Amino acid sequence: MDGKCRWVNVMVPGFDQEDERRGTYTGSAPDFAEMLVKIIKKLELGKIIYCGHSLGSIYGAYFIEKYP
């Protein structure tokens, strides 16, 4: 381990139904997990530590179960 840490804060445009840049994202846990996998691959992150708040913790539990 090289001692480096990278923080990625995921904000989803349109989840508040005011910003329509969300594309096909519907706000479901499976959609969130799929989006997060794409972000991880795009940024070449490898292993991650997931931190979530409120609904993010529920979505995180789903993500962790589906993509251990």
C-alpha positions in Angstrom: 0.0 0.0 0.0 1.4 3.4 -1.0 -0.4 5.4 1.7 -2.4 7.4 -0.8 -6.2 8.1 -0.5 -8.5 9.4 -3.2 -12.0 10.8 -2.2 -14.7 10.6 -4.8 -18.0 12.2 -3.9 -20.8 10.9 -6.1 -23.6 13.3 -6.7 -26.5 12.2 -8.9 -28.0 15.0 -11.1 -31.7 14.8 -11.3 -32.4 12.7 -8.2 -34.3 15.7 -6.9 -36.4 15.7 -10.2 -35.2 19.2 -10.9 -32.1 18.4 -13.0 -32.7 16.3 -16.1 -29.0 15.4 -16.8 -29.5 12.0 -15.0 -29.9 10.1 -18.3 -31.5 6.7 -17.6 -30.8 6.7 -13.9 -34.1 6.1 -12.0 -32.9 6.3 -8.5 -33.1 2.6 -7.7 -30.5 0.7 -5.8 -29.6 -1.5 -8.8 -29.2 1.6 -11.0 -27.0 3.2 -8.3 -24.8 0.1 -8.1 -24.4 -0.1 -11.9 -23.5 3.6 -12.0 -21.0 3.2 -9.2 -19.3 0.2 -11.0 -19.0 2.4 -14.1 -17.4 5.2 -12.1 -15.0 2.8 -10.4 -13.9 1.3 -13.7 -13.6 4.7 -15.5 -11.4 6.1 -12.7 -9.5 2.8 -12.4 -10.0 2.8 -8.6 -9.7 -1.0 -7.9 -10.7 -1.5 -4.3 -12.8 1.1 -2.6 -14.0 2.0 0.9 -17.7 3.0 0.6 -19.2 5.6 2.9 -22.8 6.5 2.7 -25.3 8.7 4.6 -29.0 8.2 4.9 -30.3 6.5 1.7 -26.7 6.2 0.6 -26.0 3.7 3.3 -28.9 1.5 2.1 -27.7 1.8 -1.5 -24.2 1.0 -0.3 -25.4 -2.2 1.5 -27.0 -3.3 -1.8 -23.8 -2.4 -3.7 -21.6 -4.3 -1.3 -23.8 -7.4 -1.4 -23.9 -7.4 -5.2 -20.3 -6.4 -5.9 -18.2 -7.8 -2.9 
